Amino acid sequence: MIRLSIVPVTPFQQNCSILVCESSGKAVVFDPGGDLDRIDEALGKTGATLEKVFVTHGHIDHCGQVAAFARRHQVPVEGPHVEDKFWIDQLPAQGERYGFGQLEAFTPDRWLVDGDTVTFGEQRLSVRHCPGHTPGHVVFIHEDVRLAIVGDVLFKGSVGRTDFPRGNHAELVASITERLWPAGDDVAFVPGHGPMSTFGDERKHNPFVGDDALG
């Protein structure tokens, strides 16, 4: 039904994900934060046509080159939640500060909210607003194939940082336990950095949000 490719980009090795709808030949790219030629090379190998860009949150390694990538392919951008607008507006200044060069702020074609549905090809994904790492972070869950793109909310054995402006650890824990765990233990997820895992494995072993850790 779908094919997944993961392309690590930027000096932060952020997981840019490509999902391909095999029945329609359409694709979506999540979080094209940089290294656009590398993303295009991976996209070209799929043989699919890019339809949209989805964005989990407003940090530079995830969305620094969203504007350029969307313009290159003439496709719309969906996400994140509008509460991350203040992060996206800082991209030009942050690009210079962190050595990313000239970056553009952008306004997505669609801000997302909890409970939204996004589509590409013949595929549908549900949207969960999961604040904590950033206030406007969203997670995308493909219910049928049991796959989630979670950005920097959850990692294998860890969770997202909350020491950035408007981060909140209690909100992050609530987002994970109340909006991710109910999707099911069998859901595999692509984190913003590092290897994949499943919600069930993290409930068993994650020292920050596992069932034993939270009592």
Secondary structure as a PSIPRED ss2 file (coil, helix, strand):
# PSIPRED VFORMAT (PSIPRED V4.0)

   1 M C   1.000  0.000  0.000
   2 I E   0.000  0.000  1.000
   3 R E   0.000  0.000  1.000
   4 L E   0.000  0.000  1.000
   5 S E   0.000  0.000  1.000
   6 I E   0.000  0.000  1.000
   7 V E   0.000  0.000  1.000
   8 P E   0.000  0.000  1.000
   9 V E   0.000  0.000  1.000
  10 T C   1.000  0.000  0.000
  11 P C   1.000  0.000  0.000
  12 F C   1.000  0.000  0.000
  13 Q C   1.000  0.000  0.000
  14 Q E   0.000  0.000  1.000
  15 N E   0.000  0.000  1.000
  16 C E   0.000  0.000  1.000
  17 S E   0.000  0.000  1.000
  18 I E   0.000  0.000  1.000
  19 L E   0.000  0.000  1.000
  20 V E   0.000  0.000  1.000
  21 C E   0.000  0.000  1.000
  22 E C   1.000  0.000  0.000
  23 S C   1.000  0.000  0.000
  24 S C   1.000  0.000  0.000
  25 G C   1.000  0.000  0.000
  26 K E   0.000  0.000  1.000
  27 A E   0.000  0.000  1.000
  28 V E   0.000  0.000  1.000
  29 V E   0.000  0.000  1.000
  30 F E   0.000  0.000  1.000
  31 D C   1.000  0.000  0.000
  32 P C   1.000  0.000  0.000
  33 G C   1.000  0.000  0.000
  34 G C   1.000  0.000  0.000
  35 D C   1.000  0.000  0.000
  36 L H   0.000  1.000  0.000
  37 D H   0.000  1.000  0.000
  38 R H   0.000  1.000  0.000
  39 I H   0.000  1.000  0.000
  40 D H   0.000  1.000  0.000
  41 E H   0.000  1.000  0.000
  42 A H   0.000  1.000  0.000
  43 L H   0.000  1.000  0.000
  44 G H   0.000  1.000  0.000
  45 K H   0.000  1.000  0.000
  46 T H   0.000  1.000  0.000
  47 G C   1.000  0.000  0.000
  48 A C   1.000  0.000  0.000
  49 T E   0.000  0.000  1.000
  50 L E   0.000  0.000  1.000
  51 E E   0.000  0.000  1.000
  52 K E   0.000  0.000  1.000
  53 V E   0.000  0.000  1.000
  54 F E   0.000  0.000  1.000
  55 V C   1.000  0.000  0.000
  56 T C   1.000  0.000  0.000
  57 H C   1.000  0.000  0.000
  58 G C   1.000  0.000  0.000
  59 H C   1.000  0.000  0.000
  60 I H   0.000  1.000  0.000
  61 D H   0.000  1.000  0.000
  62 H H   0.000  1.000  0.000
  63 C H   0.000  1.000  0.000
  64 G C   1.000  0.000  0.000
  65 Q C   1.000  0.000  0.000
  66 V H   0.000  1.000  0.000
  67 A H   0.000  1.000  0.000
  68 A H   0.000  1.000  0.000
  69 F H   0.000  1.000  0.000
  70 A H   0.000  1.000  0.000
  71 R H   0.000  1.000  0.000
  72 R H   0.000  1.000  0.000
  73 H H   0.000  1.000  0.000
  74 Q C   1.000  0.000  0.000
  75 V C   1.000  0.000  0.000
  76 P C   1.000  0.000  0.000
  77 V E   0.000  0.000  1.000
  78 E E   0.000  0.000  1.000
  79 G C   1.000  0.000  0.000
  80 P C   1.000  0.000  0.000
  81 H C   1.000  0.000  0.000
  82 V H   0.000  1.000  0.000
  83 E H   0.000  1.000  0.000
  84 D H   0.000  1.000  0.000
  85 K H   0.000  1.000  0.000
  86 F H   0.000  1.000  0.000
  87 W H   0.000  1.000  0.000
  88 I H   0.000  1.000  0.000
  89 D C   1.000  0.000  0.000
  90 Q C   1.000  0.000  0.000
  91 L H   0.000  1.000  0.000
  92 P H   0.000  1.000  0.000
  93 A H   0.000  1.000  0.000
  94 Q H   0.000  1.000  0.000
  95 G H   0.000  1.000  0.000
  96 E H   0.000  1.000  0.000
  97 R H   0.000  1.000  0.000
  98 Y C   1.000  0.000  0.000
  99 G C   1.000  0.000  0.000
 100 F C   1.000  0.000  0.000
 101 G C   1.000  0.000  0.000
 102 Q C   1.000  0.000  0.000
 103 L C   1.000  0.000  0.000
 104 E C   1.000  0.000  0.000
 105 A C   1.000  0.000  0.000
 106 F C   1.000  0.000  0.000
 107 T C   1.000  0.000  0.000
 108 P C   1.000  0.000  0.000
 109 D C   1.000  0.000  0.000
 110 R E   0.000  0.000  1.000
 111 W C   1.000  0.000  0.000
 112 L C   1.000  0.000  0.000
 113 V C   1.000  0.000  0.000
 114 D C   1.000  0.000  0.000
 115 G C   1.000  0.000  0.000
 116 D C   1.000  0.000  0.000
 117 T E   0.000  0.000  1.000
 118 V E   0.000  0.000  1.000
 119 T E   0.000  0.000  1.000
 120 F E   0.000  0.000  1.000
 121 G C   1.000  0.000  0.000
 122 E C   1.000  0.000  0.000
 123 Q E   0.000  0.000  1.000
 124 R E   0.000  0.000  1.000
 125 L E   0.000  0.000  1.000
 126 S E   0.000  0.000  1.000
 127 V E   0.000  0.000  1.000
 128 R E   0.000  0.000  1.000
 129 H E   0.000  0.000  1.000
 130 C C   1.000  0.000  0.000
 131 P C   1.000  0.000  0.000
 132 G C   1.000  0.000  0.000
 133 H C   1.000  0.000  0.000
 134 T C   1.000  0.000  0.000
 135 P C   1.000  0.000  0.000
 136 G C   1.000  0.000  0.000
 137 H C   1.000  0.000  0.000
 138 V E   0.000  0.000  1.000
 139 V E   0.000  0.000  1.000
 140 F E   0.000  0.000  1.000
 141 I E   0.000  0.000  1.000
 142 H E   0.000  0.000  1.000
 143 E C   1.000  0.000  0.000
 144 D C   1.000  0.000  0.000
 145 V C   1.000  0.000  0.000
 146 R C   1.000  0.000  0.000
 147 L E   0.000  0.000  1.000
 148 A E   0.000  0.000  1.000
 149 I E   0.000  0.000  1.000
 150 V E   0.000  0.000  1.000
 151 G E   0.000  0.000  1.000
 152 D C   1.000  0.000  0.000
 153 V C   1.000  0.000  0.000
 154 L E   0.000  0.000  1.000
 155 F E   0.000  0.000  1.000
 156 K C   1.000  0.000  0.000
 157 G C   1.000  0.000  0.000
 158 S E   0.000  0.000  1.000
 159 V E   0.000  0.000  1.000
 160 G C   1.000  0.000  0.000
 161 R C   1.000  0.000  0.000
 162 T C   1.000  0.000  0.000
 163 D C   1.000  0.000  0.000
 164 F C   1.000  0.000  0.000
 165 P C   1.000  0.000  0.000
 166 R C   1.000  0.000  0.000
 167 G C   1.000  0.000  0.000
 168 N C   1.000  0.000  0.000
 169 H H   0.000  1.000  0.000
 170 A H   0.000  1.000  0.000
 171 E H   0.000  1.000  0.000
 172 L H   0.000  1.000  0.000
 173 V H   0.000  1.000  0.000
 174 A H   0.000  1.000  0.000
 175 S H   0.000  1.000  0.000
 176 I H   0.000  1.000  0.000
 177 T H   0.000  1.000  0.000
 178 E H   0.000  1.000  0.000
 179 R H   0.000  1.000  0.000
 180 L H   0.000  1.000  0.000
 181 W H   0.000  1.000  0.000
 182 P H   0.000  1.000  0.000
 183 A H   0.000  1.000  0.000
 184 G C   1.000  0.000  0.000
 185 D C   1.000  0.000  0.000
 186 D C   1.000  0.000  0.000
 187 V C   1.000  0.000  0.000
 188 A E   0.000  0.000  1.000
 189 F E   0.000  0.000  1.000
 190 V E   0.000  0.000  1.000
 191 P E   0.000  0.000  1.000
 192 G C   1.000  0.000  0.000
 193 H C   1.000  0.000  0.000
 194 G C   1.000  0.000  0.000
 195 P C   1.000  0.000  0.000
 196 M C   1.000  0.000  0.000
 197 S E   0.000  0.000  1.000
 198 T E   0.000  0.000  1.000
 199 F H   0.000  1.000  0.000
 200 G H   0.000  1.000  0.000
 201 D H   0.000  1.000  0.000
 202 E H   0.000  1.000  0.000
 203 R H   0.000  1.000  0.000
 204 K H   0.000  1.000  0.000
 205 H H   0.000  1.000  0.000
 206 N C   1.000  0.000  0.000
 207 P C   1.000  0.000  0.000
 208 F C   1.000  0.000  0.000
 209 V C   1.000  0.000  0.000
 210 G C   1.000  0.000  0.000
 211 D H   0.000  1.000  0.000
 212 D H   0.000  1.000  0.000
 213 A H   0.000  1.000  0.000
 214 L H   0.000  1.000  0.000
 215 G C   1.000  0.000  0.000
